[in-house]
Amino acid sequence: MLDWLPENLSTYGGEIDYFFYVIYYITTAVFLLVAGAMIYFLVKYRHREGRAAVYSHGNQTLEVVWTSATTIAMVTLALVSKPLWSKIKQELPPSNYKVQVTGKQFNWEVLYPGPDGQFNTSDDYQIDNEVHVPVNQAVQLSLKSKDVIHSFFVPVLRLKQDMVPGHEIAAWFEATKAGEYEIPCAELCGFGHSGMLGKLFVHEQADYDNWVSATWPAPEPAPADTSAAMPQENPQP
């Protein structure tokens, strides 16, 4: 196979690459066949002095054959790839790592749920344009948009998902190699689109834990139970 795609660092990236190459080789073969037929007909039926043009209505049998072949190929690819897309888009694995990413003109707002594991509470931690995750761990994403359609794209993870205003879209990934990778916006979203670039930081587990300890706000202590220290009222005789 050709090897000009970005390095794959996702657990499901290999399956996506397989279908990409299948579709690539099918479309390449069809292109060569059609282009070859066009060149053949251009040469065979080129203008020649003394030869009159002949009107042809076409060939109904050929039209049925190539329309049926295209339909069968597309339906087959859809059916064969459906389990993969269901796994990626619908079957989110259980995870202790959740991140909410909100696209806006022109940056990524990244929100972590804090120690309580819930978004939109007092211990949330928000940063811009940085997604930090541990390696070899499933991560659940909640993707949103504040203004226009954006597209969260991480080429090395084979992850690309549009973010639509008014919708919260779930996604997930599991990165297999530590490092720093780009998160461009893959949807033309306005004048500053080209500068809307975030970073994915995939850490070893210990490094991720250190990052959380160093950056996340410390959890607020639980209020002390003072009921035991309160004086008891003497019962009336």
MDAnalysis code that builds the backbone (N, CA, C; Angstrom):
import MDAnalysis as mda
import numpy as np

u = mda.Universe.empty(711, n_residues=237, atom_resindex=np.repeat(np.arange(237), 3), trajectory=True)
u.add_TopologyAttr("name", ["N", "CA", "C"] * 237)
u.add_TopologyAttr("resid", np.arange(1, 238))
u.add_TopologyAttr("resname", ["MET", "LEU", "ASP", "TRP", "LEU", "PRO", "GLU", "ASN", "LEU", "SER", "THR", "TYR", "GLY", "GLY", "GLU", "ILE", "ASP", "TYR", "PHE", "PHE", "TYR", "VAL", "ILE", "TYR", "TYR", "ILE", "THR", "THR", "ALA", "VAL", "PHE", "LEU", "LEU", "VAL", "ALA", "GLY", "ALA", "MET", "ILE", "TYR", "PHE", "LEU", "VAL", "LYS", "TYR", "ARG", "HIS", "ARG", "GLU", "GLY", "ARG", "ALA", "ALA", "VAL", "TYR", "SER", "HIS", "GLY", "ASN", "GLN", "THR", "LEU", "GLU", "VAL", "VAL", "TRP", "THR", "SER", "ALA", "THR", "THR", "ILE", "ALA", "MET", "VAL", "THR", "LEU", "ALA", "LEU", "VAL", "SER", "LYS", "PRO", "LEU", "TRP", "SER", "LYS", "ILE", "LYS", "GLN", "GLU", "LEU", "PRO", "PRO", "SER", "ASN", "TYR", "LYS", "VAL", "GLN", "VAL", "THR", "GLY", "LYS", "GLN", "PHE", "ASN", "TRP", "GLU", "VAL", "LEU", "TYR", "PRO", "GLY", "PRO", "ASP", "GLY", "GLN", "PHE", "ASN", "THR", "SER", "ASP", "ASP", "TYR", "GLN", "ILE", "ASP", "ASN", "GLU", "VAL", "HIS", "VAL", "PRO", "VAL", "ASN", "GLN", "ALA", "VAL", "GLN", "LEU", "SER", "LEU", "LYS", "SER", "LYS", "ASP", "VAL", "ILE", "HIS", "SER", "PHE", "PHE", "VAL", "PRO", "VAL", "LEU", "ARG", "LEU", "LYS", "GLN", "ASP", "MET", "VAL", "PRO", "GLY", "HIS", "GLU", "ILE", "ALA", "ALA", "TRP", "PHE", "GLU", "ALA", "THR", "LYS", "ALA", "GLY", "GLU", "TYR", "GLU", "ILE", "PRO", "CYS", "ALA", "GLU", "LEU", "CYS", "GLY", "PHE", "GLY", "HIS", "SER", "GLY", "MET", "LEU", "GLY", "LYS", "LEU", "PHE", "VAL", "HIS", "GLU", "GLN", "ALA", "ASP", "TYR", "ASP", "ASN", "TRP", "VAL", "SER", "ALA", "THR", "TRP", "PRO", "ALA", "PRO", "GLU", "PRO", "ALA", "PRO", "ALA", "ASP", "THR", "SER", "ALA", "ALA", "MET", "PRO", "GLN", "GLU", "ASN", "PRO", "GLN", "PRO"])
u.atoms.positions = np.array([
    [0.827, -1.196, 0.000],
    [0.000, 0.000, 0.000],
    [0.869, 1.256, 0.000],
    [0.271, 2.346, -0.468],
    [0.939, 3.627, -0.363],
    [1.083, 4.000, 1.103],
    [2.041, 4.870, 1.402],
    [2.281, 5.245, 2.783],
    [2.466, 6.755, 2.863],
    [1.449, 7.498, 2.405],
    [1.571, 8.948, 2.445],
    [0.537, 9.591, 3.357],
    [-0.204, 8.802, 4.135],
    [-1.082, 9.362, 5.155],
    [-0.267, 9.712, 6.402],
    [-0.777, 10.616, 7.243],
    [-0.077, 10.892, 8.504],
    [0.040, 9.626, 9.347],
    [1.001, 9.628, 10.242],
    [1.168, 8.489, 11.135],
    [-0.131, 8.236, 11.897],
    [-0.504, 6.972, 11.997],
    [-1.724, 6.612, 12.720],
    [-1.406, 6.366, 14.186],
    [-2.086, 7.116, 15.077],
    [-1.880, 6.956, 16.511],
    [-3.188, 6.669, 17.233],
    [-4.160, 6.098, 16.523],
    [-5.469, 5.816, 17.090],
    [-5.739, 4.327, 17.028],
    [-6.487, 3.827, 18.009],
    [-6.797, 2.397, 18.028],
    [-7.676, 1.990, 16.851],
    [-8.517, 2.911, 16.360],
    [-9.362, 2.567, 15.215],
    [-8.856, 3.154, 13.900],
    [-7.711, 3.822, 13.933],
    [-7.193, 4.462, 12.722],
    [-6.827, 3.484, 11.625],
    [-6.304, 2.300, 11.992],
    [-5.925, 1.323, 10.976],
    [-7.106, 0.870, 10.138],
    [-8.276, 0.705, 10.787],
    [-9.474, 0.294, 10.042],
    [-9.946, 1.401, 9.102],
    [-9.847, 2.653, 9.548],
    [-10.214, 3.767, 8.680],
    [-9.279, 3.828, 7.487],
    [-7.976, 3.652, 7.724],
    [-7.012, 3.668, 6.624],
    [-7.300, 2.559, 5.619],
    [-7.691, 1.399, 6.109],
    [-7.994, 0.277, 5.207],
    [-9.117, 0.656, 4.246],
    [-10.210, 1.213, 4.785],
    [-11.314, 1.594, 3.915],
    [-10.936, 2.750, 2.993],
    [-10.083, 3.645, 3.488],
    [-9.618, 4.724, 2.623],
    [-8.902, 4.173, 1.400],
    [-8.005, 3.208, 1.618],
    [-7.254, 2.653, 0.496],
    [-8.148, 1.832, -0.433],
    [-9.116, 1.118, 0.127],
    [-10.053, 0.375, -0.721],
    [-10.780, 1.331, -1.659],
    [-11.323, 2.414, -1.085],
    [-12.040, 3.397, -1.910],
    [-11.087, 4.072, -2.888],
    [-9.870, 4.347, -2.440],
    [-8.883, 4.997, -3.303],
    [-8.572, 4.130, -4.530],
    [-8.338, 2.842, -4.318],
    [-7.998, 1.976, -5.444],
    [-9.191, 1.756, -6.369],
    [-10.402, 1.687, -5.811],
    [-11.588, 1.541, -6.665],
    [-11.760, 2.779, -7.537],
    [-11.684, 3.967, -6.935],
    [-11.867, 5.188, -7.716],
    [-10.729, 5.393, -8.713],
    [-9.518, 4.970, -8.358],
    [-8.405, 5.079, -9.307],
    [-8.636, 4.184, -10.519],
    [-9.096, 2.949, -10.279],
    [-9.366, 2.041, -11.390],
    [-10.473, 2.582, -12.291],
    [-11.537, 3.125, -11.680],
    [-12.628, 3.696, -12.476],
    [-12.142, 4.903, -13.268],
    [-11.334, 5.745, -12.638],
    [-10.795, 6.909, -13.343],
    [-9.967, 6.504, -14.549],
    [-9.083, 5.519, -14.378],
    [-8.247, 5.077, -15.495],
    [-9.093, 4.470, -16.603],
    [-10.123, 3.714, -16.215],
    [-11.000, 3.111, -17.213],
    [-11.746, 4.183, -18.011],
    [-12.326, 5.148, -17.308],
    [-13.081, 6.203, -17.994],
    [-12.167, 7.092, -18.826],
    [-11.021, 7.485, -18.245],
    [-10.094, 8.332, -18.989],
    [-9.548, 7.598, -20.211],
    [-9.248, 6.292, -20.067],
    [-8.770, 5.513, -21.215],
    [-9.820, 5.419, -22.304],
    [-11.088, 5.199, -21.909],
    [-12.163, 5.129, -22.903],
    [-12.332, 6.457, -23.622],
    [-12.239, 7.562, -22.909],
    [-12.364, 8.882, -23.533],
    [-11.259, 9.121, -24.554],
    [-10.028, 8.771, -24.162],
    [-8.902, 8.957, -25.092],
    [-9.073, 8.072, -26.326],
    [-9.514, 6.836, -26.113],
    [-9.743, 5.920, -27.237],
    [-10.783, 6.482, -28.205],
    [-11.908, 6.965, -27.660],
    [-12.969, 7.495, -28.522],
    [-12.544, 8.785, -29.205],
    [-11.753, 9.624, -28.524],
    [-11.265, 10.853, -29.152],
    [-10.386, 10.537, -30.363],
    [-9.577, 9.493, -30.222],
    [-8.702, 9.122, -31.345],
    [-9.498, 8.404, -32.437],
    [-10.307, 7.446, -32.047],
    [-11.030, 6.631, -33.032],
    [-12.025, 7.463, -33.832],
    [-12.712, 8.366, -33.171],
    [-13.769, 9.123, -33.845],
    [-13.380, 10.584, -34.081],
    [-12.094, 10.833, -34.232],
    [-11.640, 12.193, -34.528],
    [-12.114, 12.610, -35.926],
    [-12.095, 13.893, -36.132],
    [-12.543, 14.404, -37.429],
    [-11.613, 13.939, -38.558],
    [-12.237, 13.457, -39.612],
    [-11.495, 13.067, -40.819],
    [-12.236, 13.602, -42.044],
    [-11.479, 14.096, -42.967],
    [-12.082, 14.635, -44.180],
    [-12.837, 13.535, -44.927],
    [-14.064, 13.868, -45.332],
    [-14.851, 12.932, -46.132],
    [-15.648, 11.941, -45.331],
    [-15.532, 11.969, -43.996],
    [-16.321, 11.031, -43.204],
    [-17.421, 11.784, -42.461],
    [-18.659, 11.396, -42.692],
    [-19.796, 12.085, -42.092],
    [-20.028, 11.595, -40.670],
    [-20.493, 12.505, -39.835],
    [-20.832, 12.143, -38.461],
    [-22.078, 11.271, -38.450],
    [-22.128, 10.352, -37.472],
    [-23.263, 9.448, -37.337],
    [-23.912, 9.684, -35.971],
    [-25.212, 9.893, -35.987],
    [-25.933, 10.108, -34.730],
    [-26.152, 8.775, -34.032],
    [-25.868, 8.739, -32.728],
    [-26.085, 7.525, -31.938],
    [-26.888, 7.878, -30.698],
    [-27.956, 7.133, -30.459],
    [-28.808, 7.384, -29.301],
    [-28.171, 6.864, -28.012],
    [-27.232, 5.966, -28.093],
    [-26.612, 5.385, -26.907],
    [-26.913, 3.904, -26.814],
    [-26.455, 3.325, -25.718],
    [-26.627, 1.890, -25.523],
    [-27.282, 1.674, -24.153],
    [-28.546, 1.305, -24.178],
    [-29.292, 1.158, -22.928],
    [-28.708, 0.067, -22.044],
    [-28.228, -1.012, -22.661],
    [-27.649, -2.109, -21.877],
    [-26.433, -1.644, -21.091],
    [-25.540, -0.893, -21.756],
    [-24.365, -0.370, -21.074],
    [-24.749, 0.583, -19.946],
    [-25.761, 1.417, -20.179],
    [-26.187, 2.362, -19.146],
    [-26.704, 1.622, -17.915],
    [-27.467, 0.555, -18.119],
    [-27.965, -0.230, -16.993],
    [-26.815, -0.914, -16.263],
    [-25.843, -1.427, -17.022],
    [-24.719, -2.146, -16.425],
    [-23.884, -1.225, -15.545],
    [-23.468, -0.037, -16.076],
    [-22.586, 0.789, -15.262],
    [-23.336, 1.477, -14.111],
    [-24.619, 1.744, -14.286],
    [-25.388, 2.293, -13.173],
    [-25.563, 1.245, -12.076],
    [-25.848, 0.014, -12.453],
    [-26.019, -1.066, -11.471],
    [-24.708, -1.369, -10.762],
    [-23.611, -1.389, -11.521],
    [-22.304, -1.680, -10.920],
    [-21.923, -0.615, -9.892],
    [-22.169, 0.659, -10.218],
    [-21.865, 1.737, -9.281],
    [-22.723, 1.626, -8.022],
    [-23.996, 1.349, -8.210],
    [-24.903, 1.216, -7.064],
    [-24.482, 0.066, -6.165],
    [-24.165, -1.081, -6.761],
    [-23.749, -2.244, -5.973],
    [-22.467, -1.945, -5.201],
    [-21.512, -1.272, -5.854],
    [-20.244, -0.952, -5.187],
    [-20.466, -0.025, -4.003],
    [-21.296, 1.013, -4.181],
    [-21.531, 1.972, -3.095],
    [-22.290, 1.326, -1.933],
    [-23.303, 0.536, -2.245],
    [-24.078, -0.122, -1.187],
    [-23.196, -1.127, -0.438],
    [-22.360, -1.856, -1.157],
    [-21.464, -2.826, -0.517],
    [-20.495, -2.134, 0.427],
    [-19.891, -1.037, -0.010],
    [-18.975, -0.292, 0.856],
    [-19.692, 0.233, 2.093],
    [-20.917, 0.713, 1.916],
    [-21.675, 1.230, 3.060],
    [-21.962, 0.129, 4.075],
    [-22.371, -1.042, 3.594],
    [-22.704, -2.140, 4.498],
    [-21.461, -2.680, 5.200],
    [-20.368, -2.802, 4.462],
    [-19.142, -3.348, 5.047],
    [-18.547, -2.389, 6.087],
    [-18.659, -1.093, 5.845],
    [-18.055, -0.116, 6.755],
    [-18.965, 0.280, 7.913],
    [-20.229, -0.118, 7.875],
    [-21.170, 0.291, 8.922],
    [-20.730, -0.123, 10.326],
    [-20.250, -1.356, 10.545],
    [-19.803, -1.701, 11.917],
    [-18.704, -0.779, 12.435],
    [-17.785, -0.365, 11.561],
    [-16.711, 0.530, 11.990],
    [-17.272, 1.888, 12.381],
    [-18.143, 2.453, 11.545],
    [-18.690, 3.777, 11.859],
    [-19.574, 3.722, 13.094],
    [-20.264, 2.604, 13.307],
    [-21.060, 2.470, 14.527],
    [-20.158, 2.460, 15.757],
    [-19.034, 1.761, 15.660],
    [-18.095, 1.705, 16.788],
    [-17.527, 3.088, 17.100],
    [-17.251, 3.864, 16.064],
    [-16.632, 5.173, 16.264],
    [-17.651, 6.217, 16.699],
    [-18.826, 6.208, 16.068],
    [-19.785, 7.293, 16.261],
    [-20.851, 7.013, 17.312],
    [-21.144, 5.752, 17.582],
    [-22.285, 5.445, 18.444],
    [-21.921, 4.685, 19.709],
    [-20.847, 3.924, 19.698],
    [-20.521, 3.051, 20.831],
    [-19.351, 3.629, 21.622],
    [-19.631, 4.623, 22.441],
    [-18.574, 5.231, 23.235],
    [-18.146, 4.277, 24.350],
    [-16.857, 3.960, 24.438],
    [-16.399, 3.070, 25.505],
    [-16.422, 3.782, 26.853],
    [-16.549, 3.050, 27.943],
    [-16.487, 3.697, 29.266],
    [-15.129, 4.345, 29.471],
    [-15.122, 5.494, 30.137],
    [-13.875, 6.229, 30.296],
    [-13.904, 7.073, 31.558],
    [-12.750, 7.202, 32.193],
    [-12.585, 8.104, 33.323],
    [-12.079, 9.472, 32.892],
    [-11.885, 9.643, 31.582],
    [-11.311, 10.884, 31.068],
    [-12.300, 11.517, 30.101],
    [-12.804, 12.678, 30.483],
    [-13.790, 13.384, 29.677],
    [-13.324, 14.817, 29.439],
    [-13.533, 15.289, 28.222],
    [-13.121, 16.635, 27.844],
    [-14.233, 17.253, 27.008],
    [-14.562, 18.494, 27.307],
    [-15.525, 19.240, 26.497],
    [-14.762, 20.276, 25.678],
    [-14.950, 20.234, 24.358],
    [-14.282, 21.181, 23.470],
    [-15.348, 22.010, 22.771],
    [-15.239, 23.322, 22.885],
    [-16.184, 24.229, 22.259],
    [-15.447, 25.076, 21.232],
    [-15.877, 25.017, 19.982],
    [-15.275, 25.838, 18.948],
    [-15.926, 27.207, 18.905],
    [-15.111, 28.227, 18.741],
    [-15.636, 29.578, 18.551],
    [-14.642, 30.333, 17.670],
    [-15.102, 31.402, 17.072],
    [-14.209, 32.191, 16.230],
    [-13.225, 32.969, 17.113],
    [-11.929, 32.597, 17.163],
    [-11.293, 31.544, 16.355],
    [-10.328, 30.778, 17.261],
    [-10.874, 30.005, 18.174],
    [-10.033, 29.167, 19.023],
    [-10.888, 28.058, 19.624],
    [-10.205, 27.135, 20.302],
    [-10.877, 26.023, 20.972],
    [-10.921, 26.304, 22.468],
    [-12.111, 26.252, 23.050],
    [-12.246, 26.313, 24.507],
    [-12.302, 24.880, 25.024],
    [-11.365, 24.516, 25.876],
    [-11.240, 23.138, 26.371],
    [-11.572, 23.129, 27.852],
    [-12.564, 22.326, 28.207],
    [-13.058, 22.288, 29.590],
    [-12.902, 20.887, 30.163],
    [-12.329, 20.824, 31.358],
    [-12.205, 19.569, 32.097],
    [-13.178, 19.595, 33.283],
    [-13.777, 18.450, 33.616],
    [-14.822, 18.453, 34.634],
    [-14.334, 18.537, 36.068],
    [-13.039, 18.486, 36.300],
    [-12.549, 18.582, 37.661],
    [-12.731, 17.288, 38.440],
    [-12.354, 17.289, 39.711],
    [-12.403, 16.054, 40.512],
    [-13.789, 15.434, 40.633],
    [-14.866, 16.240, 40.524],
    [-16.193, 15.661, 40.690],
    [-16.688, 14.953, 39.435],
    [-15.958, 15.080, 38.319],
    [-16.335, 14.391, 37.089],
    [-17.531, 14.977, 36.382],
    [-18.015, 16.163, 36.802],
    [-19.193, 16.787, 36.213],
    [-18.816, 18.132, 35.598],
    [-19.351, 18.397, 34.393],
    [-19.127, 19.691, 33.766],
    [-20.036, 20.747, 34.392],
    [-19.597, 22.015, 34.230],
    [-20.377, 23.171, 34.682],
    [-20.599, 23.170, 36.192],
    [-19.530, 22.807, 36.909],
    [-19.536, 22.928, 38.364],
    [-18.333, 23.769, 38.779],
    [-18.235, 24.063, 40.069],
    [-17.236, 25.021, 40.534],
    [-15.798, 24.555, 40.357],
    [-15.572, 23.239, 40.230],
    [-14.193, 22.760, 40.134],
    [-13.758, 22.511, 38.688],
    [-14.525, 22.977, 37.701],
    [-14.117, 22.829, 36.293],
    [-12.802, 23.563, 36.049],
    [-12.049, 23.065, 35.080],
    [-10.797, 23.716, 34.679],
    [-10.836, 23.966, 33.179],
    [-10.677, 25.220, 32.770],
    [-10.738, 25.575, 31.348],
    [-9.434, 26.196, 30.878],
    [-9.002, 25.748, 29.682],
    [-7.864, 26.355, 29.003],
    [-8.234, 26.516, 27.535],
    [-7.444, 27.254, 26.804],
    [-7.690, 27.469, 25.379],
    [-6.648, 26.741, 24.544],
    [-7.142, 26.048, 23.510],
    [-6.301, 25.483, 22.450],
    [-5.365, 24.374, 22.906],
    [-5.604, 23.779, 24.067],
    [-4.779, 22.668, 24.532],
    [-5.666, 21.545, 25.039],
    [-5.471, 20.354, 24.483],
    [-6.159, 19.157, 24.969],
    [-5.101, 18.214, 25.519],
    [-5.163, 17.920, 26.808],
    [-4.198, 17.048, 27.469],
    [-4.894, 15.740, 27.836],
    [-4.294, 14.619, 27.427],
    [-4.881, 13.297, 27.714],
    [-3.753, 12.313, 28.012],
    [-4.066, 11.221, 28.714],
    [-3.063, 10.168, 28.920],
    [-3.033, 9.203, 27.741],
    [-1.897, 8.595, 27.519],
    [-1.743, 7.636, 26.427],
    [-2.414, 6.313, 26.796],
    [-2.887, 5.612, 25.784],
    [-3.499, 4.275, 25.939],
    [-4.702, 4.277, 26.879],
    [-5.452, 5.372, 26.861],
    [-6.675, 5.467, 27.647],
    [-7.780, 6.035, 26.756],
    [-8.970, 5.429, 26.815],
    [-10.095, 5.963, 26.060],
    [-10.506, 7.320, 26.638],
    [-10.726, 8.277, 25.747],
    [-11.101, 9.636, 26.146],
    [-12.425, 9.982, 25.465],
    [-13.391, 10.423, 26.245],
    [-14.677, 10.843, 25.702],
    [-14.674, 12.349, 25.477],
    [-15.127, 12.748, 24.301],
    [-15.196, 14.157, 23.940],
    [-16.649, 14.603, 23.853],
    [-16.906, 15.805, 24.300],
    [-18.196, 16.466, 24.092],
    [-17.907, 17.709, 23.261],
    [-18.393, 17.726, 22.010],
    [-18.029, 18.765, 21.052],
    [-19.194, 19.721, 20.836],
    [-18.918, 21.035, 20.961],
    [-19.949, 22.062, 20.843],
    [-19.397, 23.240, 20.036],
    [-20.298, 24.123, 19.633],
    [-19.894, 25.340, 18.931],
    [-20.678, 26.519, 19.483],
    [-20.001, 27.682, 19.585],
    [-20.653, 28.875, 20.103],
    [-21.275, 29.740, 19.014],
    [-20.779, 29.608, 17.764],
    [-21.199, 30.572, 16.763],
    [-21.533, 29.946, 15.411],
    [-20.525, 29.430, 14.718],
    [-20.729, 28.859, 13.389],
    [-20.277, 27.397, 13.405],
    [-20.389, 26.727, 12.251],
    [-19.934, 25.341, 12.166],
    [-18.407, 25.305, 12.154],
    [-17.837, 24.566, 13.081],
    [-16.403, 24.285, 13.110],
    [-16.222, 22.776, 12.910],
    [-14.987, 22.358, 12.704],
    [-14.714, 20.930, 12.540],
    [-13.460, 20.570, 13.319],
    [-13.643, 19.739, 14.334],
    [-12.546, 19.285, 15.194],
    [-11.800, 18.172, 14.465],
    [-10.536, 18.412, 14.130],
    [-9.789, 17.504, 13.253],
    [-8.428, 17.208, 13.868],
    [-8.182, 15.921, 14.126],
    [-6.868, 15.476, 14.606],
    [-6.373, 14.419, 13.621],
    [-5.571, 14.801, 12.627],
    [-5.196, 13.859, 11.561],
    [-4.567, 12.566, 12.061],
    [-3.693, 12.638, 13.074],
    [-3.007, 11.420, 13.522],
    [-3.952, 10.450, 14.226],
    [-5.110, 10.943, 14.680],
    [-6.099, 10.074, 15.319],
    [-7.178, 9.627, 14.346],
    [-7.135, 10.137, 13.113],
    [-8.194, 9.873, 12.121],
    [-9.551, 10.300, 12.687],
    [-9.547, 11.405, 13.421],
    [-10.765, 11.919, 14.048],
    [-11.119, 13.255, 13.426],
    [-12.320, 13.348, 12.867],
    [-12.806, 14.596, 12.279],
    [-14.310, 14.661, 12.509],
    [-14.758, 15.683, 13.214],
    [-16.170, 15.788, 13.558],
    [-16.607, 17.244, 13.509],
    [-17.654, 17.531, 12.714],
    [-18.212, 18.876, 12.678],
    [-18.847, 19.217, 14.020],
    [-18.769, 20.496, 14.394],
    [-19.362, 21.009, 15.628],
    [-20.430, 22.011, 15.213],
    [-21.667, 21.701, 15.527],
    [-22.817, 22.458, 15.030],
    [-23.416, 23.274, 16.162],
    [-23.643, 24.566, 15.959],
    [-24.260, 25.377, 17.016],
    [-25.596, 24.780, 17.476],
    [-25.796, 24.750, 18.774],
    [-27.029, 24.221, 19.318],
    [-27.040, 22.726, 19.544],
    [-25.950, 22.044, 19.181],
    [-25.882, 20.593, 19.351],
    [-24.644, 20.232, 20.170],
    [-24.773, 19.179, 20.965],
    [-23.637, 18.612, 21.685],
    [-23.378, 17.228, 21.114],
    [-22.215, 17.050, 20.496],
    [-21.916, 15.838, 19.747],
    [-20.826, 15.060, 20.484],
    [-21.075, 13.779, 20.694],
    [-20.126, 12.924, 21.415],
    [-19.132, 12.291, 20.441],
    [-17.900, 12.161, 20.878],
    [-16.855, 11.464, 20.115],
    [-15.885, 10.848, 21.112],
    [-14.973, 10.023, 20.601],
    [-13.989, 9.418, 21.495],
    [-12.753, 9.020, 20.693],
    [-11.674, 8.798, 21.415],
    [-10.446, 8.286, 20.807],
    [-9.585, 7.665, 21.893],
    [-8.632, 6.886, 21.449],
    [-7.609, 6.340, 22.343],
    [-6.276, 6.457, 21.632],
    [-5.451, 7.368, 22.088],
    [-4.143, 7.611, 21.470],
    [-3.139, 6.567, 21.934],
    [-2.286, 6.122, 21.028],
    [-1.366, 5.028, 21.329],
    [0.092, 5.466, 21.440],
    [0.345, 6.766, 21.324],
    [1.737, 7.229, 21.373],
    [1.767, 8.623, 21.974],
    [2.641, 8.816, 22.954],
    [2.780, 10.129, 23.583],
    [3.425, 11.106, 22.611],
    [3.052, 12.369, 22.745],
    [3.623, 13.388, 21.880],
    [2.722, 14.602, 21.788],
    [3.089, 15.529, 20.901],
    [2.341, 16.769, 20.687],
    [1.870, 16.806, 19.235],
    [0.570, 17.032, 19.030],
    [-0.013, 16.934, 17.696],
    [-0.972, 18.105, 17.453],
    [-1.216, 18.401, 16.170],
    [-2.015, 19.561, 15.805],
    [-3.513, 19.254, 15.797],
    [-4.295, 20.282, 16.146],
    [-5.755, 20.221, 16.038],
    [-6.206, 21.424, 15.212],
    [-6.225, 21.304, 13.885],
    [-6.732, 22.411, 13.072],
    [-8.252, 22.373, 12.998],
    [-8.839, 23.495, 12.618],
    [-10.260, 23.523, 12.286],
    [-10.376, 23.194, 10.802],
    [-11.166, 22.170, 10.480],
    [-11.263, 21.701, 9.099],
    [-12.503, 22.237, 8.391],
    [-13.136, 23.261, 8.951],
    [-14.315, 23.871, 8.328],
    [-14.064, 25.368, 8.206],
    [-14.218, 25.910, 6.987],
    [-14.007, 27.346, 6.783],
    [-15.011, 28.112, 7.642],
    [-14.520, 28.782, 8.691],
    [-15.405, 29.346, 9.705],
    [-15.301, 30.858, 9.833],
    [-14.606, 31.509, 8.907],
    [-14.510, 32.953, 8.963],
    [-13.117, 33.454, 8.663],
    [-12.927, 34.767, 8.871],
    [-11.682, 35.416, 8.470],
    [-10.457, 34.821, 9.162],
    [-10.602, 34.453, 10.433],
    [-9.460, 33.934, 11.183],
    [-9.341, 32.432, 11.182],
    [-9.992, 31.770, 10.226],
    [-10.006, 30.304, 10.193],
    [-8.602, 29.708, 10.174],
    [-7.716, 30.296, 9.379],
    [-6.376, 29.705, 9.207],
    [-5.562, 29.729, 10.494],
    [-5.911, 30.605, 11.427],
    [-5.160, 30.679, 12.677],
    [-5.794, 29.891, 13.804],
    [-6.871, 29.175, 13.516],
    [-7.562, 28.408, 14.564],
    [-6.880, 27.054, 14.707],
    [-5.824, 27.023, 15.478],
    [-4.996, 25.822, 15.613],
    [-4.779, 25.509, 17.084],
    [-5.165, 24.308, 17.467],
    [-4.927, 23.853, 18.827],
    [-3.862, 22.767, 18.869],
    [-3.577, 22.296, 20.065],
    [-2.566, 21.257, 20.262],
    [-3.145, 20.127, 21.113],
    [-2.861, 18.906, 20.694],
    [-3.170, 17.727, 21.488],
    [-1.883, 17.248, 22.147],
    [-1.894, 17.185, 23.472],
    [-0.747, 16.693, 24.226],
    [-1.111, 15.325, 24.795],
    [-0.456, 14.293, 24.297],
    [-0.668, 12.936, 24.799],
    [0.483, 12.619, 25.748],
    [0.148, 12.410, 27.026],
    [1.158, 12.211, 28.065],
    [1.229, 10.746, 28.486],
    [2.388, 10.351, 28.952],
    [2.457, 9.129, 29.739],
    [1.627, 9.338, 31.008],
    [1.113, 8.259, 31.576],
    [0.160, 8.392, 32.678],
    [0.713, 9.230, 33.826],
    [1.963, 8.981, 34.217],
    [2.536, 9.732, 35.341],
    [2.650, 11.215, 35.005],
    [3.046, 11.527, 33.759],
    [3.152, 12.928, 33.349],
    [1.782, 13.596, 33.324],
    [0.772, 12.850, 32.895],
    [-0.581, 13.414, 32.882],
    [-1.048, 13.714, 34.309],
    [-0.817, 12.775, 35.214],
    [-1.209, 12.995, 36.605],
    [-0.493, 14.212, 37.195],
    [0.786, 14.379, 36.836],
    [1.527, 15.548, 37.325],
    [0.951, 16.834, 36.742],
    [0.562, 16.790, 35.475],
    [-0.028, 17.982, 34.854],
    [-1.338, 18.346, 35.544],
    [-2.165, 17.344, 35.837],
    [-3.430, 17.604, 36.524],
    [-3.158, 18.219, 37.899],
    [-2.206, 17.661, 38.634],
    [-1.904, 18.156, 39.981],
    [-1.377, 19.585, 39.947],
    [-0.616, 19.903, 38.904],
    [0.020, 21.220, 38.836],
    [-0.905, 22.311, 38.308],
    [-1.932, 21.943, 37.537],
    [-2.735, 22.966, 36.859],
    [-4.182, 23.040, 37.321],
    [-4.788, 21.912, 37.630],
    [-6.197, 21.943, 38.030],
    [-6.339, 22.582, 39.403],
    [-7.416, 23.295, 39.632],
    [-7.624, 23.862, 40.974],
    [-7.838, 22.759, 42.000],
    [-7.323, 23.002, 43.180],
    [-7.486, 22.012, 44.257],
    [-8.953, 21.915, 44.639],
    [-9.437, 20.707, 44.897],
    [-10.849, 20.565, 45.304],
    [-11.121, 21.284, 46.620],
    [-12.283, 21.913, 46.686],
    [-12.643, 22.617, 47.913],
    [-12.917, 21.601, 49.031],
    [-12.432, 21.881, 50.229],
    [-12.692, 20.935, 51.336],
    [-14.172, 20.893, 51.669],
    [-14.621, 19.706, 52.048],
    [-16.018, 19.554, 52.428],
    [-16.287, 20.332, 53.708],
    [-17.457, 20.944, 53.813],
    [-17.762, 21.699, 55.041],
    [-17.767, 20.774, 56.258],
    [-17.209, 21.282, 57.331],
    [-17.121, 20.479, 58.559],
    [-18.505, 20.251, 59.146],
    [-18.676, 19.080, 59.719],
    [-19.940, 18.729, 60.372],
    [-19.899, 19.247, 61.808],
    [-20.626, 20.325, 62.057],
    [-20.600, 20.964, 63.383],
    [-21.775, 20.566, 64.256],
    [-22.589, 19.645, 63.750],
    [-23.786, 19.292, 64.519],
    [-23.426, 18.642, 65.853],
    [-22.329, 17.867, 65.878],
    [-21.958, 17.181, 67.121],
    [-21.446, 18.154, 68.168],
    [-20.874, 19.306, 67.695],
    [-20.309, 20.265, 68.636],
    [-21.336, 21.245, 69.186],
    [-22.515, 21.272, 68.619],
    [-23.540, 22.210, 69.071],
    [-24.100, 21.756, 70.422],
    [-24.287, 22.709, 71.358],
    [-24.846, 22.301, 72.682],
    [-26.281, 21.835, 72.529],
    [-26.587, 20.812, 73.294],
    [-27.932, 20.248, 73.261],
    [-28.831, 21.019, 74.242],
    [-30.036, 21.309, 73.781],
    [-30.971, 21.998, 74.657],
    [-31.493, 21.015, 75.720],
    [-31.554, 21.543, 76.936],
    [-32.080, 20.713, 78.030],
    [-33.588, 20.583, 77.895],
    [-34.083, 19.399, 78.015],
    [-35.541, 19.231, 77.931],
    [-36.231, 19.892, 79.106],
    [-37.394, 20.440, 78.865],
    [-38.167, 21.078, 79.924],
    [-38.728, 20.016, 80.881],
    [-38.662, 20.279, 82.202],
    [-39.199, 19.308, 83.165],
    [-40.716, 19.252, 83.058],
])
